[in-house]
Amino acid sequence: MTRIRTVLIANRGEIAVRVARACAEAGIRSVAVYADQDVDALHVRVADAAIALEGTTAAETYLDIPSLLAAATASGADAVHPGYGFLSERADFARAVEDAGLTWIGPTPASIESLGDKASARRIAIAAGAPVVPGIDRPLADAAEAVAFAREHGLPVVVKAAFGGGGRGMRVARTLEEVPEAFAAATREAVAAFGRGECLVERFLEHPRHVEVQVLGDGRGGVVVVGDRDCSLQRRGQKLLEEAPAPQLDDAQRARIHAAARAVCSAVDYRGAGTVELLLARDGTLAFLEVNARLQVEHPVTEAVTGVDLVREQLRIAEGLGPSFTATPAPRGHAIELRVNAEDPGRGFLPSPGRIEALRVPGGPGVRWDAGVEAGDRVEAAFDSLIAKLVVHAPDRDAALARLRRALGELEVVGVPTTAAFARAVLDEPAFATATFAASTQWVEAEVMPRIEPQLRASPVPSAALRRIAIEVDGRRVVLGLPDAVLAAASGGGAAGLALDDAGVDAAALEAPAPGTLVRWLVDDGATVVEGERVAVLDAMKMETPVVAHRAGTLARAIAEGATVAAGAAIARIA
């Protein structure tokens, strides 16, 4: 048995807060890490200690393995919890942690390699007897290979990142002409989110449900199924609302998906918490999708109906004790989770970073609020848009829906648009709210989004980057990281250098819909465009967002590919 005393949390936001709280309850010291703009973030305030990673991008900070290992050494940590996203499914990070003599709170590097690679996971699933759809069991060489697959097996197809998850690096093509761009977009997004661009292709099931199984493995072939969830309410392949147990599953279907999940994870001697994801078509066809070798964003709904603390179980398994139970717990009641993202559903779920000016959190019986922010905090443009998770638990699904409706009535977020507007709309949809539950993974975009009104845009906030200054204290060199605003005030600069343009609105200006990086121009400089035409692609909060022409005319580019822009900044003029 390995006794864990100090955990470095290699993540940020809501999940870092969640892990720090679990550590506190277990009597374990927690250490946060932070990018410059997260210097005063909630996860930093909640942890027992915090170490700066000295950078502003994910690549410089939460994806930088040497910096994270250095932080672990500096803080005296003897274990690392990766959370979800970032490096949580990177075998090289897990191996580097173990090579440094630290305890990795997660699956073994070998399991991450075999399951994190979707091609390898697919082969394991086939060997374990899990159902699959037609696909290529290795990364694609190029877009032409994806086109050839579509010609042979038919449309639609899905191109998706071989390494990673969370809906990023995934594109659906319904015509042969769309396949090359789907490959290019999925590759770009995979590189931005996971640092690797390899992609797979599979037949795409139209209008399926997304069902997943939560497991815990002891690392020696023993796997216990904790429960199942439905995560069908998605946009662009990313989940918005999840519930447990999955509704409208009969006993045979439930037994089959549980058995498939157990078999796949037992085949690799899975250790810790993981999730096996499957698609369920309307005709009852089941298809293995992937294994997320980490904790899921939606793990609280399973915790609510089973009484299992999955993070505490992760800590226990990492210490060599194995899960605290061996049989699937009988679910008690029903739980629903809403991801409260800083996005505007009325504008196609456009990412909307900014400052949370005011926040009223719902409470009462059966309500849980897992957040990474408080009132006054910023939602940073460089990172994920998730700000909190609203979880409700009640005796049955109808009661849970009523409780969610009540909790949403209490929730108030001022300063940034949120997906709460989506939830309020979806609760009025019979396809979701009735006992028959007819929602699918494409239902939100096809049926709900067109009826949601846009919200007020978030106001721009100043950069939170730090400027580092070396000073001497008692003969020792110390580096201070200070926000630019503090330095400006100290130097008497105030708002010097700022200028306002009083010339009025430029009707020809094509504005960036969100802050981010322009990753690709889709039309040439000087091209003639029509209103509504896609002209560029913006990487905003780790998601690709199209920029469309606001009017017809001749486009003149104002910035180059790779440039960083603020929301509302002119990226081109259409004359």
N, C-alpha and C positions, 0 to 999 in steps of 0.2 A: 504493500500500500504506500502511495505517495501522498504526503500531507501537503496541501496547497496552502500557502500563507499570504502571498501577494500576487494579484492578477493584474497584468497589463491588459487594458481593453483596447485592442487595435482597431478602433472604429470611432464613430461620432454620433451625435443626435440621439434619437429615441432609444435605439438598441443599446448604446453605451450607457445611458441612464438605467435601462432595465437590468443590465448585467451588474452595474455598480450596486444597485439596490439588493440584488440577489446575494452578492458578495457580503454586503453589510449584514444581512440576515444570517449568513453562514459563518460569520466571524472572521471573514477574509478581507484583508486590506485591498483596496482597488486603486489603480493608477490610470488616469486618463491621458490621452495624447491629443494635441490640437494643432490645426493649421492656424496661421496668423489671424484669419478672420473669426476663428472660433475661440479666441483667447478668453472671452467672458461667456462662453456658451454654457447651457445648463449642464451638459455632461461633465464639464470641467468643474462646475460648482458642486456637483453631487459627489464626485469621487473624492477619495481621501488624499490624493496627490495628483499632480498634473505635470506633464513634460511637453515642452514646445517642440514641434517638428520642423519649424523654420521654413515655411513655404506657404504658397497660396493656392496651389492647384492640387488635385488628387494625386497626380504623378509625383509631385514633390513631397507629399506628406503621407496620406493614408495608404498609398500604394508603394511607398518607398521602404523596402525591406531593411536595408542597413540602418535607416533612421529609427525604425521601430525597434530593432534589436538593440540599438544604442540606448533608446529610451528605457527598455527593459533592464539593461545593465545599470543605467544611472539610477533607476528607482528601486533597485533591489528586488524586482519581480522574479518569482520562480515559476510563473505560468503565464500563458497568453490566451485570451479569449478573442476570437476574430469577429464576433457578431455575425452580421449578414452583409452581402455585398463586398466591395473592395477586395481584400485578399482572402476572404473566408473560404473560398474553394480553390485556392492556389496551393498545389502540392509543394512547390518550391519554398513557399513561405512556411508551411507546416514542417517541412524537413529542416529548414534553417533554424526554426525555433527549437526543434529537438536536438539538432547538432550543437546548439548553444547551451545544451544542458537544461533547457526549460521544459515544462510540461505543456503540451499542446492540447487545448480543450476542444477537441473535435476528432473527426475520423483520422485514421492513419494516412500518411502521405500516399501510400499505395492505393488505399480505397478512394482517395480524392482523385488520383490519376485515372483510375479505371472507371469511376462513376462521373467525375466532372467532365471527362471527354464524352460527349453525347454519343459519338460513334461507338466507343468501347462499351458504354452503358447499354446501348441498343443490343450489341452482341451478347452481353451478359443476360439481358432480359430474355432474349430468344432462347438461350441455353437453359434459363430457369423456367421456361414455359410461359412467360408473360406474353400477352397479345401485343402485336406491333402492326404498324401500317407500312406499306412499301417505302423504301428509302435507301440511300447510299450509306454504307456503314463506315465511312472514312471522310475526312475533310475534302472539300471540293478543290480541284486544282485551279479552276477558273469559272467564269460565268458560263462559258460554252458548255461545260459539263452539266451545269444545272439546266440549261436549255435542252440538252440531249435527254436528260432524265424526264423532263416535262413532256417531251415529244413521245417518249416510250410509255410512260405511265399515266399521262393525262394531267389535266388541270382541275382545280388549282393546286399549287405547290407552296410550301413554306420553306424559306431559306432562313436558317437560324444559327447563332453562334455555337460553335462546338464546345467552347469553354465559357461558362457563365450562365446567367439565368435572370429572373425578374422581368422577362419580357423584352429586355434590351438585346439588340442585335438580332431581331426577328422581323422578317418581312414576308407578306403573302403576295403571290403573283397569280392573277387569274387569266392572264393572256401571255402568250410566248414573248410578246414585245416587252412585258413588264419584268421578265425574269432577270435580265442583265442588271437593271437598276436595283432590283430587290437584292441581288447578290452584292452589288457595290455598297448599298446603304447598310445592309446587315454587317458587312465587313467593317465599314467605318465606325459604326456604333459599337461593335464588339471591341475594336481597338481602344476606343475612347473609354469604355466602361470597364473592360477587363484586361487591357494590355495585350490581347491576342485577337487576331482577326480570322482564324480558321472558321469555316462555316460548313454546315450540312444541308441537305435537301431531302424533304419527305413529301408524300402526298398530304394534302391538307384536308381535314374533315370539316365540312361546312356545318355550322350551327351545332357543334357538340357542347356538352357540359364538361367542365374542368373539375375533376374529382381527384383528391389527393389523400395519401395515407401517412400519418405521423408514426414514426418508429423510433425505438431506442435499441441500440445494439451494445453488447458487452465486449466486443472486440475479439471474441472467441467463437463466433458462429451463432451465438444466442441472440435472437431478435424478438422483441415484444412489440406488437402493434398497440399504440396508445389510442388511436381513433382515426376517424376520417372527416374530411371537410369538403365543402363545395366552394369553388373559387371562380365561378363562371362569369361573374360580373366584371368585365375587363374593358379597357380601351388600349388600343395599340399593343395588345398582348400583355398588358400590365394590370394586375388585379386592383380592384377598387373596393370590393365588399366581399367578405368571406363568412361562412357560417358552418357550425358543427352541431350535431352530426350532419352529414350530407343528406338533404331531404330527397324523398322520392327514390330511394334505393330499396329494392327488395332484398330479402335475406340472402338469396343466391348471389346477387350482384355484389353485396357487401362481403360475403365470404370469399368471392373470387378475387376482388381487389385487395383484400387483406392478405390472402394467400400469396398473390403475386408480389406484393411489397415485401413480405417476409422472405420469400424465396430469393428475390434479387439481392437483398441486403445480406442475407445469410451467406450467399455465394462469395462475398468479398470480406467476410468476417467484420462486418460493419461495427464501428465503435462510436457511441454518442448519439446525438439527435440527428435525424435526417427525415426527408420527405420524398416519397415516391409519388410522382404525378402521372395521371392517366386522363385520357379523353373518353367520354361516353357519348356515342352518337345516338340519335333519336331512335334508330332501329335496334338499340341495345348493344351495338358493337363497341367493344372496349379496346383501347390502344394505348400501350405504354408510351409515355412522353419523355420523362427524364427523371433523374434522381438529384435532388438538391442536398448536397453533402454538408449541411449546416443547419442552423436554426432558421425557421421561416418567419417572415414579417407577421404572418397570421397565426403564430403559435398560441396567442392568448385565448382564441376560441376553444381550442382543444383543452387548454388548462381549465377554462371555466366549466366545461361539462364533465371533466374527469377528476378535477381536484389535484392534478399533477402539476408541480412546478418544474417545467422543462429545463430551465436554466440551472436550478439546483441539481436536477438529475445529470446534466452535463458535467457539473463540478464533481459529483459523486463518481461518475463513470471515469472521469479523467484521473481520479485518485485510485482507480483500480477496484472499486467496490461493485461495479455493475449497477444496472437499474434496481430500484427499490421494490419492484414487483415483477411478476413473470407472466401474468395473464392480462388480456385486454380489459380495462375497466369498463363497466357498464355506464354509458353516458347518462348524465342526470340533466334533464331539461334541454334547452336549446340556447346557443350563443351566436351572436352576429357581431362582426367587426367591420367598422368603416375606417378606411384610410383617409385621414384628413390631410390632403395635400395642398400645397400652395399652387393651385392651378385653377384656371377659369373654365369650367365645363361648357359655358356658353360661347367660348371662343375655341372650341375643339380641344379642351383641356390644356390650354396654353400655359406653360410654366410661368409663375408670377412671383418672383422673389421680392422681398421688401421687408419693412419693419412691421412687427405686430404691435400696433398702437394700444390695443386693449384686447383682453381675453376673458371671457366668462366660461368656466368649465362646468359641464353638467355633473350632477351627482345623484344621490338617492340610491335606493335598493337596486342591486344588480347592475350597477354602472361602474365601469373601469375606464380610466383615462391614462394611457401611456404616452407621454409627450417628450419631445426633445427641446421644447421652447416654453418660455413664459412670456407674459406681457412685457414689451420693451425689447425683446430679442429680435434678431434679424434672421430671415430665411435667406440663406446665402445662394447666390447664383451659380457658384462653382460646384455645388453638390446636389444631392437628391432633394426632391420637392416635398417629401414626407415630413410633416411637422408633428403629427400625433396620430394615435389610434383610439377611436371610441368603441368600446366593447360593452355589449349588454348581454345579460344572462337572465333567463326566465324559465318557468316550468315547461313551456312548449313554444313552438315557432310563432304562433299567433300572438302570444303574450310577449315574446321577444321583439316582434315587429312593433307592437304598441309601445314597448319600453324604449325602443330606438327612436320612434317618432317623438315621444316625450322628451328624451334626452337631446334630440336635435332642436327642439323648441327652446331648450335652455342654452344651447351652445351659441356663443357670439364671438366672432373673430373680426376685429377691426384692423384694417391696414393692408391686408392681402386677400385676394379672392381665394376661396377654398372649394373642395369637392363636397362640402356639406350641401351645397345647392343641388348637386347631382343626387345625393341620398334622399333629399326631401322629394325630388321628382320621382325617383324610382319606387318609393314607398307607395305612391299612388297608382302604380302600374299593375293591373290585374295579373299579367304574366309572371310577376315576381311575388306579389303579395298573397295570391291565392294558394290553396293547398296543392293545386296541380303543378306548380312551379315549372313553367315552360321556358325560362330564360336560358340563353346559350352564350358562348364566348363572343359572338358578334352582335348580340342583342342591344347592348348599350349604344354602340355607334350607329346601328341601323334604326333603332326605334326611339331611344331616349334623348340622345344629344340634340337632335333638331328642335326639340321643344324646350330647351333650357336657355334662359335669357343670359346675355353677358353681364358680368359684374363690373364694378368700378375697378380700374387698373390700379395696381400698387404704385405708390409714389417712389421715385428713385431715392436710394439712400447712399450716403457717402461710402467710399471704399473703407473697409476695415483693416486694410493691410498694415502691418507693423514696420516701422523703421528701426533698425537695430544700431545701437550706439555703444561703443566700448568705453567703459569708465574704470577708474581705479578706486577700490575700496579697501582700506587697511593693507595696502601694498599688493592686493590681488586684482587681476584684471577680471571684470565682470561685464557681461553683455546684457544690456537692457533692450527689451522690445517695446516700443511705444507707438500708439496709433498716431497717424499723421495729424489728426485733429488736435491732439495734445501738444505735439511739437509746434504746430502752427500757433496755438494759443500762447505757448511758452515764449515763442520768439516774437510775439506781437503781430504775427502775420494775419491772424483772423481769416477773413475770406479773400485775402489778396489774391489776385490772379484770376478770380472768377469774373466772367462777363456774361451778360444776358443779351440775347439777340432780340431787338425790338422791331425787327423788320417785318414781323408778321409770319404767317404760315406759308410755307412753300408748297403749293399744290402739286408740284412735280416730284416732291421728295417721296421716295419709297422707304418707309421706316421699318426698323427691326421690330418684330412683334414681341420680343422678349430679349433680355440680356443674354449674351452667349458668344460663341465663336462661329464665324461664317466658314463652313467647311467646304462648300462647293457652290460655284455658279452653274446654273443649268442652261443659261443662254449666253450667247456671246455679247461682248461689249459692242453697243451700236445696233443690236438686234431689234427688230420690230416685234412687240409683244401685244397680247390682247388682255383685257381685264380678266382677272381670275387665273391667269396662267402662272404655273409654278416657275419661278425664276432663280431661286437660290435655296440652299439648305443651311439651317442654323442649328448648331449644337447648343441646346439650352437646358441646363440642369440635367446633364447626362442623357438627354433625349434629343433626337433629330426632329426639328420643326420646320416645315416648309414655309417659304416666304413667297407670297403670290402678288402679282402685279395689281395695284389698286386702280389702274386705269390703262387704257390702250395708248400706245405711242412708241417712241424710240428710247431704249434703255441705255443709260450711261452709268457705268459702275463708279461708285465713290470710294469703295474699299476693295482690298485684295482678299483672296482666300487665305484663311488663317488669322484674319484680324478679329480682335475682340471688340464687341459693340455693346452699348447700353440700350435698354428698351426705349424705343422712340427715336433712336439715332438714325440718320439718313444713310442707307447703304448704297443707294443709287438714285438717279433722277430719271423720270419717264416723261419726256417732252413731247 
